[in-house]
Amino acid sequence: MQIEDEDFLEFDYIFGMDDKNISNLKGQQPPESRAKILLLGDFDPEGDKIIRDPYYDSGSEGFEKCYQQCVRSCNGFLDQLEQGKI
């Protein structure tokens, strides 16, 4: 699924997995959008900022690592949101 222009108007937060994603999202963001574009890995308590594309790894290990990092990062984001830090 790709990000659509209306997503920038409907959602408060849009996450990218790496710096290229962030750059592409900011380039696509309509001027009237108030959505915050954030790097999901910034919320990983283990400090892994970039979420590696699991297709570059062989076997299922890359997918498991990606999944675990996404879970940690989403939980970290929700914790910061609940604490009013975002």
PyMOL Python script that loads the backbone (N, CA, C, O; Angstrom):
from pymol import cmd

cmd.read_pdbstr("""\
ATOM      1  N   MET A   1       0.846  -1.175   0.000  1.00  0.00           N
ATOM      2  CA  MET A   1       0.000   0.000   0.000  1.00  0.00           C
ATOM      3  C   MET A   1       0.892   1.239   0.000  1.00  0.00           C
ATOM      4  O   MET A   1       1.873   1.308   0.741  1.00  0.00           O
ATOM      5  N   GLN A   2       0.557   2.174  -0.803  1.00  0.00           N
ATOM      6  CA  GLN A   2       1.302   3.422  -0.909  1.00  0.00           C
ATOM      7  C   GLN A   2       0.571   4.538  -0.160  1.00  0.00           C
ATOM      8  O   GLN A   2      -0.645   4.490   0.025  1.00  0.00           O
ATOM      9  N   ILE A   3       1.326   5.525   0.259  1.00  0.00           N
ATOM     10  CA  ILE A   3       0.755   6.702   0.909  1.00  0.00           C
ATOM     11  C   ILE A   3       0.072   7.556  -0.166  1.00  0.00           C
ATOM     12  O   ILE A   3       0.657   7.846  -1.210  1.00  0.00           O
ATOM     13  N   GLU A   4      -1.148   7.943   0.105  1.00  0.00           N
ATOM     14  CA  GLU A   4      -1.918   8.800  -0.801  1.00  0.00           C
ATOM     15  C   GLU A   4      -1.941  10.222  -0.233  1.00  0.00           C
ATOM     16  O   GLU A   4      -1.764  10.414   0.970  1.00  0.00           O
ATOM     17  N   ASP A   5      -2.155  11.203  -1.084  1.00  0.00           N
ATOM     18  CA  ASP A   5      -2.188  12.595  -0.629  1.00  0.00           C
ATOM     19  C   ASP A   5      -3.214  12.810   0.476  1.00  0.00           C
ATOM     20  O   ASP A   5      -2.971  13.580   1.405  1.00  0.00           O
ATOM     21  N   GLU A   6      -4.363  12.134   0.383  1.00  0.00           N
ATOM     22  CA  GLU A   6      -5.394  12.322   1.409  1.00  0.00           C
ATOM     23  C   GLU A   6      -4.962  11.773   2.776  1.00  0.00           C
ATOM     24  O   GLU A   6      -5.505  12.177   3.804  1.00  0.00           O
ATOM     25  N   ASP A   7      -3.987  10.856   2.790  1.00  0.00           N
ATOM     26  CA  ASP A   7      -3.481  10.343   4.070  1.00  0.00           C
ATOM     27  C   ASP A   7      -2.849  11.463   4.892  1.00  0.00           C
ATOM     28  O   ASP A   7      -2.943  11.467   6.119  1.00  0.00           O
ATOM     29  N   PHE A   8      -2.210  12.405   4.219  1.00  0.00           N
ATOM     30  CA  PHE A   8      -1.578  13.525   4.912  1.00  0.00           C
ATOM     31  C   PHE A   8      -2.610  14.444   5.565  1.00  0.00           C
ATOM     32  O   PHE A   8      -2.289  15.177   6.501  1.00  0.00           O
ATOM     33  N   LEU A   9      -3.829  14.405   5.077  1.00  0.00           N
ATOM     34  CA  LEU A   9      -4.897  15.236   5.622  1.00  0.00           C
ATOM     35  C   LEU A   9      -5.713  14.492   6.669  1.00  0.00           C
ATOM     36  O   LEU A   9      -6.314  15.109   7.548  1.00  0.00           O
ATOM     37  N   GLU A  10      -5.733  13.171   6.576  1.00  0.00           N
ATOM     38  CA  GLU A  10      -6.549  12.359   7.475  1.00  0.00           C
ATOM     39  C   GLU A  10      -5.819  11.970   8.764  1.00  0.00           C
ATOM     40  O   GLU A  10      -6.440  11.863   9.821  1.00  0.00           O
ATOM     41  N   PHE A  11      -4.513  11.759   8.676  1.00  0.00           N
ATOM     42  CA  PHE A  11      -3.772  11.233   9.822  1.00  0.00           C
ATOM     43  C   PHE A  11      -2.899  12.301  10.461  1.00  0.00           C
ATOM     44  O   PHE A  11      -2.413  13.210   9.787  1.00  0.00           O
ATOM     45  N   ASP A  12      -2.705  12.180  11.779  1.00  0.00           N
ATOM     46  CA  ASP A  12      -1.865  13.125  12.517  1.00  0.00           C
ATOM     47  C   ASP A  12      -0.383  12.807  12.379  1.00  0.00           C
ATOM     48  O   ASP A  12       0.456  13.707  12.407  1.00  0.00           O
ATOM     49  N   TYR A  13      -0.061  11.524  12.231  1.00  0.00           N
ATOM     50  CA  TYR A  13       1.331  11.073  12.159  1.00  0.00           C
ATOM     51  C   TYR A  13       1.500  10.108  10.994  1.00  0.00           C
ATOM     52  O   TYR A  13       0.658   9.242  10.759  1.00  0.00           O
ATOM     53  N   ILE A  14       2.594  10.272  10.275  1.00  0.00           N
ATOM     54  CA  ILE A  14       2.970   9.351   9.207  1.00  0.00           C
ATOM     55  C   ILE A  14       4.432   8.995   9.443  1.00  0.00           C
ATOM     56  O   ILE A  14       5.275   9.871   9.635  1.00  0.00           O
ATOM     57  N   PHE A  15       4.716   7.703   9.426  1.00  0.00           N
ATOM     58  CA  PHE A  15       6.052   7.218   9.765  1.00  0.00           C
ATOM     59  C   PHE A  15       6.792   6.704   8.546  1.00  0.00           C
ATOM     60  O   PHE A  15       6.211   6.067   7.667  1.00  0.00           O
ATOM     61  N   GLY A  16       8.076   6.992   8.508  1.00  0.00           N
ATOM     62  CA  GLY A  16       8.979   6.420   7.522  1.00  0.00           C
ATOM     63  C   GLY A  16       9.926   5.464   8.220  1.00  0.00           C
ATOM     64  O   GLY A  16      10.145   5.556   9.428  1.00  0.00           O
ATOM     65  N   MET A  17      10.482   4.550   7.452  1.00  0.00           N
ATOM     66  CA  MET A  17      11.379   3.536   8.009  1.00  0.00           C
ATOM     67  C   MET A  17      12.851   3.919   7.893  1.00  0.00           C
ATOM     68  O   MET A  17      13.690   3.393   8.625  1.00  0.00           O
ATOM     69  N   ASP A  18      13.166   4.829   6.978  1.00  0.00           N
ATOM     70  CA  ASP A  18      14.556   5.262   6.812  1.00  0.00           C
ATOM     71  C   ASP A  18      14.563   6.698   6.281  1.00  0.00           C
ATOM     72  O   ASP A  18      13.510   7.275   6.008  1.00  0.00           O
ATOM     73  N   ASP A  19      15.755   7.257   6.141  1.00  0.00           N
ATOM     74  CA  ASP A  19      15.875   8.658   5.733  1.00  0.00           C
ATOM     75  C   ASP A  19      15.310   8.913   4.334  1.00  0.00           C
ATOM     76  O   ASP A  19      14.754   9.979   4.069  1.00  0.00           O
ATOM     77  N   LYS A  20      15.454   7.938   3.446  1.00  0.00           N
ATOM     78  CA  LYS A  20      14.904   8.103   2.096  1.00  0.00           C
ATOM     79  C   LYS A  20      13.382   8.157   2.147  1.00  0.00           C
ATOM     80  O   LYS A  20      12.769   8.968   1.453  1.00  0.00           O
ATOM     81  N   ASN A  21      12.761   7.295   2.970  1.00  0.00           N
ATOM     82  CA  ASN A  21      11.303   7.350   3.144  1.00  0.00           C
ATOM     83  C   ASN A  21      10.875   8.728   3.627  1.00  0.00           C
ATOM     84  O   ASN A  21       9.919   9.308   3.113  1.00  0.00           O
ATOM     85  N   ILE A  22      11.591   9.248   4.619  1.00  0.00           N
ATOM     86  CA  ILE A  22      11.242  10.552   5.198  1.00  0.00           C
ATOM     87  C   ILE A  22      11.333  11.639   4.129  1.00  0.00           C
ATOM     88  O   ILE A  22      10.438  12.476   4.009  1.00  0.00           O
ATOM     89  N   SER A  23      12.406  11.624   3.361  1.00  0.00           N
ATOM     90  CA  SER A  23      12.581  12.616   2.299  1.00  0.00           C
ATOM     91  C   SER A  23      11.460  12.519   1.264  1.00  0.00           C
ATOM     92  O   SER A  23      10.912  13.537   0.841  1.00  0.00           O
ATOM     93  N   ASN A  24      11.125  11.304   0.862  1.00  0.00           N
ATOM     94  CA  ASN A  24      10.041  11.114  -0.109  1.00  0.00           C
ATOM     95  C   ASN A  24       8.700  11.573   0.446  1.00  0.00           C
ATOM     96  O   ASN A  24       7.915  12.201  -0.264  1.00  0.00           O
ATOM     97  N   LEU A  25       8.435  11.262   1.706  1.00  0.00           N
ATOM     98  CA  LEU A  25       7.172  11.668   2.326  1.00  0.00           C
ATOM     99  C   LEU A  25       7.064  13.190   2.413  1.00  0.00           C
ATOM    100  O   LEU A  25       6.013  13.761   2.122  1.00  0.00           O
ATOM    101  N   LYS A  26       8.155  13.840   2.814  1.00  0.00           N
ATOM    102  CA  LYS A  26       8.136  15.303   2.910  1.00  0.00           C
ATOM    103  C   LYS A  26       7.941  15.942   1.541  1.00  0.00           C
ATOM    104  O   LYS A  26       7.308  16.992   1.426  1.00  0.00           O
ATOM    105  N   GLY A  27       8.483  15.309   0.506  1.00  0.00           N
ATOM    106  CA  GLY A  27       8.298  15.814  -0.850  1.00  0.00           C
ATOM    107  C   GLY A  27       6.879  15.631  -1.364  1.00  0.00           C
ATOM    108  O   GLY A  27       6.411  16.392  -2.211  1.00  0.00           O
ATOM    109  N   GLN A  28       6.205  14.624  -0.851  1.00  0.00           N
ATOM    110  CA  GLN A  28       4.831  14.322  -1.274  1.00  0.00           C
ATOM    111  C   GLN A  28       3.794  15.074  -0.445  1.00  0.00           C
ATOM    112  O   GLN A  28       2.655  15.233  -0.884  1.00  0.00           O
ATOM    113  N   GLN A  29       4.168  15.536   0.741  1.00  0.00           N
ATOM    114  CA  GLN A  29       3.219  16.139   1.674  1.00  0.00           C
ATOM    115  C   GLN A  29       2.622  17.428   1.107  1.00  0.00           C
ATOM    116  O   GLN A  29       3.355  18.356   0.767  1.00  0.00           O
ATOM    117  N   PRO A  30       1.291  17.484   1.006  1.00  0.00           N
ATOM    118  CA  PRO A  30       0.641  18.712   0.525  1.00  0.00           C
ATOM    119  C   PRO A  30       0.870  19.866   1.511  1.00  0.00           C
ATOM    120  O   PRO A  30       0.981  19.631   2.714  1.00  0.00           O
ATOM    121  N   PRO A  31       0.942  21.098   1.019  1.00  0.00           N
ATOM    122  CA  PRO A  31       1.208  22.242   1.893  1.00  0.00           C
ATOM    123  C   PRO A  31       0.168  22.423   2.999  1.00  0.00           C
ATOM    124  O   PRO A  31       0.486  22.941   4.070  1.00  0.00           O
ATOM    125  N   GLU A  32      -1.067  22.000   2.748  1.00  0.00           N
ATOM    126  CA  GLU A  32      -2.122  22.186   3.751  1.00  0.00           C
ATOM    127  C   GLU A  32      -2.132  21.092   4.816  1.00  0.00           C
ATOM    128  O   GLU A  32      -2.937  21.138   5.747  1.00  0.00           O
ATOM    129  N   SER A  33      -1.258  20.128   4.686  1.00  0.00           N
ATOM    130  CA  SER A  33      -1.203  19.016   5.638  1.00  0.00           C
ATOM    131  C   SER A  33      -0.600  19.462   6.962  1.00  0.00           C
ATOM    132  O   SER A  33       0.345  20.249   7.004  1.00  0.00           O
ATOM    133  N   ARG A  34      -1.171  18.939   8.041  1.00  0.00           N
ATOM    134  CA  ARG A  34      -0.623  19.197   9.376  1.00  0.00           C
ATOM    135  C   ARG A  34      -0.034  17.924   9.973  1.00  0.00           C
ATOM    136  O   ARG A  34       0.374  17.911  11.135  1.00  0.00           O
ATOM    137  N   ALA A  35       0.012  16.855   9.181  1.00  0.00           N
ATOM    138  CA  ALA A  35       0.552  15.582   9.662  1.00  0.00           C
ATOM    139  C   ALA A  35       2.037  15.736   9.986  1.00  0.00           C
ATOM    140  O   ALA A  35       2.775  16.414   9.272  1.00  0.00           O
ATOM    141  N   LYS A  36       2.453  15.100  11.063  1.00  0.00           N
ATOM    142  CA  LYS A  36       3.867  15.071  11.425  1.00  0.00           C
ATOM    143  C   LYS A  36       4.489  13.832  10.790  1.00  0.00           C
ATOM    144  O   LYS A  36       3.991  12.719  10.957  1.00  0.00           O
ATOM    145  N   ILE A  37       5.572  14.040  10.068  1.00  0.00           N
ATOM    146  CA  ILE A  37       6.300  12.935   9.450  1.00  0.00           C
ATOM    147  C   ILE A  37       7.469  12.597  10.362  1.00  0.00           C
ATOM    148  O   ILE A  37       8.329  13.435  10.633  1.00  0.00           O
ATOM    149  N   LEU A  38       7.485  11.359  10.827  1.00  0.00           N
ATOM    150  CA  LEU A  38       8.471  10.943  11.819  1.00  0.00           C
ATOM    151  C   LEU A  38       9.177   9.666  11.392  1.00  0.00           C
ATOM    152  O   LEU A  38       8.612   8.836  10.680  1.00  0.00           O
ATOM    153  N   LEU A  39      10.414   9.522  11.836  1.00  0.00           N
ATOM    154  CA  LEU A  39      11.172   8.293  11.627  1.00  0.00           C
ATOM    155  C   LEU A  39      10.780   7.317  12.730  1.00  0.00           C
ATOM    156  O   LEU A  39      11.054   7.562  13.905  1.00  0.00           O
ATOM    157  N   LEU A  40      10.143   6.218  12.359  1.00  0.00           N
ATOM    158  CA  LEU A  40       9.628   5.273  13.351  1.00  0.00           C
ATOM    159  C   LEU A  40      10.720   4.794  14.296  1.00  0.00           C
ATOM    160  O   LEU A  40      10.487   4.669  15.498  1.00  0.00           O
ATOM    161  N   GLY A  41      11.904   4.527  13.767  1.00  0.00           N
ATOM    162  CA  GLY A  41      13.003   4.027  14.593  1.00  0.00           C
ATOM    163  C   GLY A  41      13.477   5.004  15.656  1.00  0.00           C
ATOM    164  O   GLY A  41      14.179   4.601  16.584  1.00  0.00           O
ATOM    165  N   ASP A  42      13.115   6.279  15.548  1.00  0.00           N
ATOM    166  CA  ASP A  42      13.472   7.243  16.599  1.00  0.00           C
ATOM    167  C   ASP A  42      12.845   6.870  17.936  1.00  0.00           C
ATOM    168  O   ASP A  42      13.275   7.361  18.980  1.00  0.00           O
ATOM    169  N   PHE A  43      11.845   6.019  17.917  1.00  0.00           N
ATOM    170  CA  PHE A  43      11.139   5.639  19.139  1.00  0.00           C
ATOM    171  C   PHE A  43      11.559   4.265  19.653  1.00  0.00           C
ATOM    172  O   PHE A  43      10.995   3.770  20.628  1.00  0.00           O
ATOM    173  N   ASP A  44      12.544   3.648  19.006  1.00  0.00           N
ATOM    174  CA  ASP A  44      13.040   2.334  19.429  1.00  0.00           C
ATOM    175  C   ASP A  44      13.926   2.516  20.656  1.00  0.00           C
ATOM    176  O   ASP A  44      14.972   3.157  20.562  1.00  0.00           O
ATOM    177  N   PRO A  45      13.532   1.967  21.807  1.00  0.00           N
ATOM    178  CA  PRO A  45      14.339   2.130  23.016  1.00  0.00           C
ATOM    179  C   PRO A  45      15.717   1.477  22.914  1.00  0.00           C
ATOM    180  O   PRO A  45      16.607   1.792  23.704  1.00  0.00           O
ATOM    181  N   GLU A  46      15.903   0.576  21.957  1.00  0.00           N
ATOM    182  CA  GLU A  46      17.210  -0.052  21.760  1.00  0.00           C
ATOM    183  C   GLU A  46      18.107   0.772  20.846  1.00  0.00           C
ATOM    184  O   GLU A  46      19.263   0.414  20.624  1.00  0.00           O
ATOM    185  N   GLY A  47      17.583   1.874  20.314  1.00  0.00           N
ATOM    186  CA  GLY A  47      18.390   2.818  19.557  1.00  0.00           C
ATOM    187  C   GLY A  47      18.606   2.500  18.093  1.00  0.00           C
ATOM    188  O   GLY A  47      19.406   3.165  17.436  1.00  0.00           O
ATOM    189  N   ASP A  48      17.912   1.496  17.558  1.00  0.00           N
ATOM    190  CA  ASP A  48      18.023   1.192  16.128  1.00  0.00           C
ATOM    191  C   ASP A  48      17.149   2.173  15.353  1.00  0.00           C
ATOM    192  O   ASP A  48      15.938   1.982  15.246  1.00  0.00           O
ATOM    193  N   LYS A  49      17.760   3.211  14.819  1.00  0.00           N
ATOM    194  CA  LYS A  49      16.993   4.281  14.175  1.00  0.00           C
ATOM    195  C   LYS A  49      16.399   3.874  12.827  1.00  0.00           C
ATOM    196  O   LYS A  49      15.262   4.225  12.514  1.00  0.00           O
ATOM    197  N   ILE A  50      17.161   3.145  12.043  1.00  0.00           N
ATOM    198  CA  ILE A  50      16.721   2.765  10.701  1.00  0.00           C
ATOM    199  C   ILE A  50      16.139   1.360  10.745  1.00  0.00           C
ATOM    200  O   ILE A  50      16.782   0.428  11.227  1.00  0.00           O
ATOM    201  N   ILE A  51      14.931   1.215  10.246  1.00  0.00           N
ATOM    202  CA  ILE A  51      14.301  -0.104  10.179  1.00  0.00           C
ATOM    203  C   ILE A  51      14.675  -0.703   8.825  1.00  0.00           C
ATOM    204  O   ILE A  51      14.218  -0.254   7.773  1.00  0.00           O
ATOM    205  N   ARG A  52      15.505  -1.712   8.888  1.00  0.00           N
ATOM    206  CA  ARG A  52      16.050  -2.332   7.675  1.00  0.00           C
ATOM    207  C   ARG A  52      14.961  -3.089   6.928  1.00  0.00           C
ATOM    208  O   ARG A  52      14.124  -3.767   7.524  1.00  0.00           O
ATOM    209  N   ASP A  53      14.995  -2.954   5.609  1.00  0.00           N
ATOM    210  CA  ASP A  53      14.067  -3.681   4.748  1.00  0.00           C
ATOM    211  C   ASP A  53      14.393  -5.171   4.838  1.00  0.00           C
ATOM    212  O   ASP A  53      15.501  -5.573   4.484  1.00  0.00           O
ATOM    213  N   PRO A  54      13.460  -5.994   5.301  1.00  0.00           N
ATOM    214  CA  PRO A  54      13.763  -7.419   5.509  1.00  0.00           C
ATOM    215  C   PRO A  54      14.015  -8.186   4.218  1.00  0.00           C
ATOM    216  O   PRO A  54      14.551  -9.293   4.262  1.00  0.00           O
ATOM    217  N   TYR A  55      13.650  -7.637   3.093  1.00  0.00           N
ATOM    218  CA  TYR A  55      13.889  -8.320   1.819  1.00  0.00           C
ATOM    219  C   TYR A  55      15.372  -8.350   1.448  1.00  0.00           C
ATOM    220  O   TYR A  55      15.770  -9.102   0.558  1.00  0.00           O
ATOM    221  N   TYR A  56      16.197  -7.537   2.123  1.00  0.00           N
ATOM    222  CA  TYR A  56      17.634  -7.556   1.870  1.00  0.00           C
ATOM    223  C   TYR A  56      18.336  -8.666   2.645  1.00  0.00           C
ATOM    224  O   TYR A  56      19.508  -8.946   2.392  1.00  0.00           O
ATOM    225  N   ASP A  57      17.648  -9.292   3.571  1.00  0.00           N
ATOM    226  CA  ASP A  57      18.217 -10.389   4.353  1.00  0.00           C
ATOM    227  C   ASP A  57      17.714 -11.715   3.794  1.00  0.00           C
ATOM    228  O   ASP A  57      16.658 -11.777   3.165  1.00  0.00           O
ATOM    229  N   SER A  58      18.477 -12.759   4.029  1.00  0.00           N
ATOM    230  CA  SER A  58      18.025 -14.076   3.573  1.00  0.00           C
ATOM    231  C   SER A  58      17.258 -14.770   4.693  1.00  0.00           C
ATOM    232  O   SER A  58      17.584 -14.614   5.870  1.00  0.00           O
ATOM    233  N   GLY A  59      16.254 -15.524   4.325  1.00  0.00           N
ATOM    234  CA  GLY A  59      15.468 -16.254   5.309  1.00  0.00           C
ATOM    235  C   GLY A  59      14.509 -15.365   6.066  1.00  0.00           C
ATOM    236  O   GLY A  59      14.300 -14.201   5.723  1.00  0.00           O
ATOM    237  N   SER A  60      13.933 -15.939   7.100  1.00  0.00           N
ATOM    238  CA  SER A  60      12.909 -15.228   7.870  1.00  0.00           C
ATOM    239  C   SER A  60      13.488 -14.370   8.990  1.00  0.00           C
ATOM    240  O   SER A  60      12.750 -13.610   9.618  1.00  0.00           O
ATOM    241  N   GLU A  61      14.776 -14.469   9.255  1.00  0.00           N
ATOM    242  CA  GLU A  61      15.381 -13.711  10.349  1.00  0.00           C
ATOM    243  C   GLU A  61      15.217 -12.204  10.166  1.00  0.00           C
ATOM    244  O   GLU A  61      14.949 -11.489  11.131  1.00  0.00           O
ATOM    245  N   GLY A  62      15.376 -11.720   8.939  1.00  0.00           N
ATOM    246  CA  GLY A  62      15.221 -10.292   8.676  1.00  0.00           C
ATOM    247  C   GLY A  62      13.812  -9.799   8.951  1.00  0.00           C
ATOM    248  O   GLY A  62      13.618  -8.687   9.442  1.00  0.00           O
ATOM    249  N   PHE A  63      12.829 -10.633   8.634  1.00  0.00           N
ATOM    250  CA  PHE A  63      11.436 -10.257   8.887  1.00  0.00           C
ATOM    251  C   PHE A  63      11.144 -10.221  10.384  1.00  0.00           C
ATOM    252  O   PHE A  63      10.433  -9.336  10.859  1.00  0.00           O
ATOM    253  N   GLU A  64      11.687 -11.170  11.116  1.00  0.00           N
ATOM    254  CA  GLU A  64      11.493 -11.194  12.565  1.00  0.00           C
ATOM    255  C   GLU A  64      12.137  -9.972  13.204  1.00  0.00           C
ATOM    256  O   GLU A  64      11.539  -9.338  14.074  1.00  0.00           O
ATOM    257  N   LYS A  65      13.357  -9.636  12.778  1.00  0.00           N
ATOM    258  CA  LYS A  65      14.049  -8.465  13.323  1.00  0.00           C
ATOM    259  C   LYS A  65      13.260  -7.190  13.019  1.00  0.00           C
ATOM    260  O   LYS A  65      13.090  -6.338  13.890  1.00  0.00           O
ATOM    261  N   CYS A  66      12.786  -7.068  11.791  1.00  0.00           N
ATOM    262  CA  CYS A  66      11.995  -5.901  11.389  1.00  0.00           C
ATOM    263  C   CYS A  66      10.723  -5.803  12.225  1.00  0.00           C
ATOM    264  O   CYS A  66      10.369  -4.727  12.708  1.00  0.00           O
ATOM    265  N   TYR A  67      10.046  -6.925  12.389  1.00  0.00           N
ATOM    266  CA  TYR A  67       8.810  -6.958  13.181  1.00  0.00           C
ATOM    267  C   TYR A  67       9.080  -6.524  14.619  1.00  0.00           C
ATOM    268  O   TYR A  67       8.361  -5.683  15.160  1.00  0.00           O
ATOM    269  N   GLN A  68      10.105  -7.090  15.234  1.00  0.00           N
ATOM    270  CA  GLN A  68      10.415  -6.764  16.630  1.00  0.00           C
ATOM    271  C   GLN A  68      10.777  -5.287  16.778  1.00  0.00           C
ATOM    272  O   GLN A  68      10.364  -4.641  17.741  1.00  0.00           O
ATOM    273  N   GLN A  69      11.535  -4.759  15.845  1.00  0.00           N
ATOM    274  CA  GLN A  69      11.892  -3.346  15.912  1.00  0.00           C
ATOM    275  C   GLN A  69      10.655  -2.463  15.749  1.00  0.00           C
ATOM    276  O   GLN A  69      10.522  -1.448  16.433  1.00  0.00           O
ATOM    277  N   CYS A  70       9.757  -2.845  14.851  1.00  0.00           N
ATOM    278  CA  CYS A  70       8.523  -2.072  14.668  1.00  0.00           C
ATOM    279  C   CYS A  70       7.663  -2.103  15.926  1.00  0.00           C
ATOM    280  O   CYS A  70       7.094  -1.081  16.310  1.00  0.00           O
ATOM    281  N   VAL A  71       7.561  -3.263  16.572  1.00  0.00           N
ATOM    282  CA  VAL A  71       6.783  -3.374  17.814  1.00  0.00           C
ATOM    283  C   VAL A  71       7.393  -2.478  18.889  1.00  0.00           C
ATOM    284  O   VAL A  71       6.678  -1.719  19.543  1.00  0.00           O
ATOM    285  N   ARG A  72       8.723  -2.564  19.075  1.00  0.00           N
ATOM    286  CA  ARG A  72       9.388  -1.719  20.083  1.00  0.00           C
ATOM    287  C   ARG A  72       9.172  -0.240  19.776  1.00  0.00           C
ATOM    288  O   ARG A  72       8.873   0.552  20.670  1.00  0.00           O
ATOM    289  N   SER A  73       9.326   0.119  18.512  1.00  0.00           N
ATOM    290  CA  SER A  73       9.207   1.523  18.114  1.00  0.00           C
ATOM    291  C   SER A  73       7.784   2.041  18.286  1.00  0.00           C
ATOM    292  O   SER A  73       7.584   3.164  18.748  1.00  0.00           O
ATOM    293  N   CYS A  74       6.801   1.235  17.919  1.00  0.00           N
ATOM    294  CA  CYS A  74       5.398   1.648  18.097  1.00  0.00           C
ATOM    295  C   CYS A  74       5.065   1.809  19.572  1.00  0.00           C
ATOM    296  O   CYS A  74       4.398   2.768  19.959  1.00  0.00           O
ATOM    297  N   ASN A  75       5.522   0.878  20.391  1.00  0.00           N
ATOM    298  CA  ASN A  75       5.298   0.999  21.834  1.00  0.00           C
ATOM    299  C   ASN A  75       5.998   2.229  22.389  1.00  0.00           C
ATOM    300  O   ASN A  75       5.441   2.931  23.233  1.00  0.00           O
ATOM    301  N   GLY A  76       7.216   2.499  21.921  1.00  0.00           N
ATOM    302  CA  GLY A  76       7.939   3.693  22.350  1.00  0.00           C
ATOM    303  C   GLY A  76       7.215   4.965  21.940  1.00  0.00           C
ATOM    304  O   GLY A  76       7.144   5.918  22.716  1.00  0.00           O
ATOM    305  N   PHE A  77       6.680   4.984  20.733  1.00  0.00           N
ATOM    306  CA  PHE A  77       5.911   6.138  20.270  1.00  0.00           C
ATOM    307  C   PHE A  77       4.686   6.351  21.152  1.00  0.00           C
ATOM    308  O   PHE A  77       4.423   7.468  21.596  1.00  0.00           O
ATOM    309  N   LEU A  78       3.936   5.273  21.405  1.00  0.00           N
ATOM    310  CA  LEU A  78       2.724   5.391  22.226  1.00  0.00           C
ATOM    311  C   LEU A  78       3.053   5.841  23.641  1.00  0.00           C
ATOM    312  O   LEU A  78       2.313   6.635  24.222  1.00  0.00           O
ATOM    313  N   ASP A  79       4.152   5.346  24.205  1.00  0.00           N
ATOM    314  CA  ASP A  79       4.574   5.785  25.541  1.00  0.00           C
ATOM    315  C   ASP A  79       4.844   7.285  25.551  1.00  0.00           C
ATOM    316  O   ASP A  79       4.385   7.993  26.447  1.00  0.00           O
ATOM    317  N   GLN A  80       5.582   7.770  24.563  1.00  0.00           N
ATOM    318  CA  GLN A  80       5.888   9.205  24.508  1.00  0.00           C
ATOM    319  C   GLN A  80       4.635  10.037  24.259  1.00  0.00           C
ATOM    320  O   GLN A  80       4.492  11.130  24.807  1.00  0.00           O
ATOM    321  N   LEU A  81       3.740   9.526  23.443  1.00  0.00           N
ATOM    322  CA  LEU A  81       2.486  10.231  23.174  1.00  0.00           C
ATOM    323  C   LEU A  81       1.654  10.345  24.447  1.00  0.00           C
ATOM    324  O   LEU A  81       1.118  11.410  24.751  1.00  0.00           O
ATOM    325  N   GLU A  82       1.549   9.239  25.192  1.00  0.00           N
ATOM    326  CA  GLU A  82       0.786   9.244  26.449  1.00  0.00           C
ATOM    327  C   GLU A  82       1.398  10.178  27.482  1.00  0.00           C
ATOM    328  O   GLU A  82       0.679  10.753  28.300  1.00  0.00           O
ATOM    329  N   GLN A  83       2.711  10.334  27.454  1.00  0.00           N
ATOM    330  CA  GLN A  83       3.402  11.206  28.406  1.00  0.00           C
ATOM    331  C   GLN A  83       3.412  12.665  27.951  1.00  0.00           C
ATOM    332  O   GLN A  83       3.956  13.531  28.638  1.00  0.00           O
ATOM    333  N   GLY A  84       2.814  12.932  26.802  1.00  0.00           N
ATOM    334  CA  GLY A  84       2.750  14.299  26.294  1.00  0.00           C
ATOM    335  C   GLY A  84       4.065  14.808  25.735  1.00  0.00           C
ATOM    336  O   GLY A  84       4.250  16.019  25.610  1.00  0.00           O
ATOM    337  N   LYS A  85       4.983  13.910  25.396  1.00  0.00           N
ATOM    338  CA  LYS A  85       6.283  14.319  24.864  1.00  0.00           C
ATOM    339  C   LYS A  85       6.249  14.570  23.362  1.00  0.00           C
ATOM    340  O   LYS A  85       7.209  15.079  22.784  1.00  0.00           O
ATOM    341  N   ILE A  86       5.141  14.208  22.744  1.00  0.00           N
ATOM    342  CA  ILE A  86       5.008  14.415  21.295  1.00  0.00           C
ATOM    343  C   ILE A  86       3.834  15.356  21.062  1.00  0.00           C
ATOM    344  O   ILE A  86       3.522  15.681  19.917  1.00  0.00           O
TER     345      ILE A  86
END
""", "prot")
cmd.dss("prot")
cmd.show_as("cartoon", "prot")
cmd.util.cbc("prot")
cmd.orient("prot")
